[in-house]
Amino acid sequence: MRAALLALVLGALATPAFAGNDWVPPVKDPLVLKECGACHMAFQPAFLPARSWNRMMDELADHFGEDASLPADKTKAIRDFYTTNAGDVLTQGRARKYMQWVAPSGTPQKITENPDFLRKHDRIPERVWKDPKVVTKSNCPACHRGADKGYFEDD
């Protein structure tokens, strides 16, 4: 009995403090980290539905104004990772809040346009977004030190 209680307590201590509402599963796939992370943070798939990730992978030749084209095998592997772990497939924590705002047929491409993102960031002064360390709202690690690990608590 004591061993079970000790295991329960140790397990709770090992669980991230924000594993509920402010945590999403981090990207651990080496190919995704290498290819997507070469230009920006490798965003967690839980922030968009699978149909959005499919569209994004279909449009890599014009990826937000950049040509991010990849060989077919890499594109397929990255697509598989994102669609398998997408927000409408694996909804937990923060992803659940994001998905409630996505229309059933919508294919959003920008996490930063989600109403939950906008609500969480609406009081941030414009000067913060213009800071050379931030530059864009999609630069999550500039303000959230644990973003790459899935933590988006207020830092």
BAROVEX-700745 format. One record per residue (C-alpha): residue number from 1; residue in three letters; x, y, z. Coordinates in steps of 0.05 Angstrom, whole numbers, plus 32768, in hexadecimal, padded with zeros to 4 digits. Example, Ala and Ser with C-alpha at 12.3 -4.5 7.8 and 13.67 -1.06 7.14 Angstrom:
2
<1, "ALA", <80F6, 7FA6, 809C>>
<2, "SER", <8111, 7FEB, 808F>>
***
This chain:
155
<1, "MET", <8000, 8000, 8000>>
<2, "ARG", <8037, 8031, 8013>>
<3, "ALA", <805D, 8020, 7FD3>>
<4, "ALA", <8020, 802F, 7FA9>>
<5, "LEU", <8015, 8071, 7FCD>>
<6, "LEU", <805E, 8084, 7FC5>>
<7, "ALA", <805B, 8073, 7F7A>>
<8, "LEU", <801C, 809E, 7F73>>
<9, "VAL", <803D, 80D9, 7F97>>
<10, "LEU", <807E, 80D3, 7F6F>>
<11, "GLY", <8056, 80CD, 7F2E>>
<12, "ALA", <8031, 810D, 7F3F>>
<13, "LEU", <8072, 8131, 7F4E>>
<14, "ALA", <808F, 811A, 7F0C>>
<15, "THR", <8053, 8133, 7EE4>>
<16, "PRO", <805D, 8178, 7EC7>>
<17, "ALA", <803B, 81AE, 7EF0>>
<18, "PHE", <8014, 81C6, 7EB3>>
<19, "ALA", <8002, 8183, 7E97>>
<20, "GLY", <7FB9, 8196, 7E97>>
<21, "ASN", <7FA5, 81D6, 7E73>>
<22, "ASP", <7FE8, 81F5, 7E61>>
<23, "TRP", <800C, 81B9, 7E44>>
<24, "VAL", <800B, 8197, 7E01>>
<25, "PRO", <8035, 815B, 7DEC>>
<26, "PRO", <8078, 8174, 7DD2>>
<27, "VAL", <8095, 8163, 7D8F>>
<28, "LYS", <80C9, 812C, 7D97>>
<29, "ASP", <80CC, 8112, 7D50>>
<30, "PRO", <8114, 811D, 7D38>>
<31, "LEU", <8100, 812B, 7CEF>>
<32, "VAL", <80CB, 815E, 7D03>>
<33, "LEU", <80FB, 817F, 7D33>>
<34, "LYS", <8131, 8183, 7CFD>>
<35, "GLU", <8107, 8198, 7CC1>>
<36, "CYS", <80D3, 81C5, 7CE2>>
<37, "GLY", <8100, 81DC, 7D1A>>
<38, "ALA", <8134, 81F5, 7CE8>>
<39, "CYS", <810B, 8234, 7CDC>>
<40, "HIS", <80DD, 8239, 7D19>>
<41, "MET", <80C6, 8214, 7D56>>
<42, "ALA", <80AB, 81D0, 7D42>>
<43, "PHE", <8063, 81DF, 7D57>>
<44, "GLN", <803D, 81AA, 7D7D>>
<45, "PRO", <800B, 8185, 7D50>>
<46, "ALA", <7FD5, 818B, 7D85>>
<47, "PHE", <7FCA, 81D5, 7D74>>
<48, "LEU", <7FA9, 81C7, 7D30>>
<49, "PRO", <7F7A, 8191, 7D15>>
<50, "ALA", <7F95, 815C, 7CE6>>
<51, "ARG", <7F74, 817D, 7CA9>>
<52, "SER", <7F9C, 81BC, 7CB7>>
<53, "TRP", <7FDE, 8196, 7CBB>>
<54, "ASN", <7FCB, 8172, 7C7A>>
<55, "ARG", <7FBF, 81B5, 7C58>>
<56, "MET", <8000, 81D1, 7C74>>
<57, "MET", <8028, 8195, 7C5A>>
<58, "ASP", <8005, 819C, 7C16>>
<59, "GLU", <801B, 81E5, 7C11>>
<60, "LEU", <8064, 81E1, 7C26>>
<61, "ALA", <8079, 8203, 7BE5>>
<62, "ASP", <8059, 8242, 7C01>>
<63, "HIS", <8060, 823A, 7C4C>>
<64, "PHE", <804D, 827F, 7C66>>
<65, "GLY", <8073, 829E, 7C2D>>
<66, "GLU", <80AF, 826E, 7C2E>>
<67, "ASP", <80BE, 8231, 7C05>>
<68, "ALA", <80C3, 81F9, 7C39>>
<69, "SER", <80BD, 81C0, 7C07>>
<70, "LEU", <80D9, 817E, 7C1D>>
<71, "PRO", <80E5, 813B, 7BFB>>
<72, "ALA", <80A6, 8110, 7BF8>>
<73, "ASP", <80BE, 80DE, 7C2D>>
<74, "LYS", <80CC, 8115, 7C60>>
<75, "THR", <808A, 8138, 7C50>>
<76, "LYS", <8064, 80F7, 7C5B>>
<77, "ALA", <8088, 80E8, 7C9D>>
<78, "ILE", <807C, 812E, 7CB8>>
<79, "ARG", <8034, 812D, 7CA0>>
<80, "ASP", <8029, 80EA, 7CC3>>
<81, "PHE", <8046, 8105, 7D04>>
<82, "TYR", <801B, 8144, 7D03>>
<83, "THR", <7FD9, 8123, 7CEE>>
<84, "THR", <7FE1, 80E9, 7D1F>>
<85, "ASN", <7FEC, 8119, 7D59>>
<86, "ALA", <7FBE, 8152, 7D42>>
<87, "GLY", <7F90, 8178, 7D71>>
<88, "ASP", <7F51, 8156, 7D58>>
<89, "VAL", <7F71, 8112, 7D61>>
<90, "LEU", <7F97, 811B, 7DA2>>
<91, "THR", <7F72, 8150, 7DCA>>
<92, "GLN", <7F8D, 815C, 7E0F>>
<93, "GLY", <7F9F, 8198, 7E39>>
<94, "ARG", <7FA6, 81D9, 7E12>>
<95, "ALA", <7F96, 81B6, 7DD0>>
<96, "ARG", <7F4F, 81A9, 7DE7>>
<97, "LYS", <7F44, 81F4, 7DF1>>
<98, "TYR", <7F61, 8202, 7DAC>>
<99, "MET", <7F37, 81CE, 7D89>>
<100, "GLN", <7EF5, 81E8, 7DA5>>
<101, "TRP", <7EFE, 8226, 7D7A>>
<102, "VAL", <7F0E, 8202, 7D3A>>
<103, "ALA", <7ED2, 81FB, 7D0C>>
<104, "PRO", <7EC5, 81B2, 7CFA>>
<105, "SER", <7ED5, 81C1, 7CB1>>
<106, "GLY", <7F09, 81F8, 7CBD>>
<107, "THR", <7F52, 81F0, 7CAB>>
<108, "PRO", <7F76, 8227, 7CD2>>
<109, "GLN", <7FBF, 8230, 7CC2>>
<110, "LYS", <7FD5, 8260, 7CF9>>
<111, "ILE", <7FD4, 824C, 7D41>>
<112, "THR", <7FD9, 8296, 7D52>>
<113, "GLU", <7F94, 82A4, 7D34>>
<114, "ASN", <7F70, 8273, 7D62>>
<115, "PRO", <7F3F, 8297, 7D91>>
<116, "ASP", <7F5E, 8275, 7DCD>>
<117, "PHE", <7FA4, 828E, 7DB9>>
<118, "LEU", <7F88, 82D4, 7DAE>>
<119, "ARG", <7F64, 82D4, 7DF1>>
<120, "LYS", <7FA3, 82BE, 7E16>>
<121, "HIS", <7FCE, 82F2, 7DF2>>
<122, "ASP", <7F9E, 832D, 7DEB>>
<123, "ARG", <7FBC, 8356, 7E24>>
<124, "ILE", <8003, 8352, 7E0C>>
<125, "PRO", <801B, 8398, 7DF8>>
<126, "GLU", <802D, 83A3, 7DAF>>
<127, "ARG", <8074, 83B4, 7DC3>>
<128, "VAL", <807E, 836C, 7DD9>>
<129, "TRP", <806F, 8352, 7D93>>
<130, "LYS", <809F, 8385, 7D75>>
<131, "ASP", <80D8, 8370, 7DA4>>
<132, "PRO", <8112, 8355, 7D79>>
<133, "LYS", <8112, 8317, 7DA4>>
<134, "VAL", <80C9, 8309, 7D95>>
<135, "VAL", <80BA, 8326, 7D4F>>
<136, "THR", <807E, 82F9, 7D41>>
<137, "LYS", <8045, 82DC, 7D69>>
<138, "SER", <8059, 8296, 7D51>>
<139, "ASN", <809C, 829C, 7D75>>
<140, "CYS", <8081, 8278, 7DB3>>
<141, "PRO", <80C6, 826A, 7DD3>>
<142, "ALA", <80D4, 82B5, 7DD8>>
<143, "CYS", <80A2, 82BA, 7E11>>
<144, "HIS", <8094, 8272, 7E25>>
<145, "ARG", <80D6, 8252, 7E37>>
<146, "GLY", <80B8, 820D, 7E39>>
<147, "ALA", <8092, 8212, 7DF7>>
<148, "ASP", <80BD, 81DD, 7DD5>>
<149, "LYS", <80AB, 81AD, 7E0E>>
<150, "GLY", <8061, 81BD, 7E09>>
<151, "TYR", <805C, 81EE, 7E43>>
<152, "PHE", <8038, 822F, 7E36>>
<153, "GLU", <8030, 8249, 7E7D>>
<154, "ASP", <8039, 8294, 7E86>>
<155, "ASP", <8083, 82A1, 7E8F>>
***
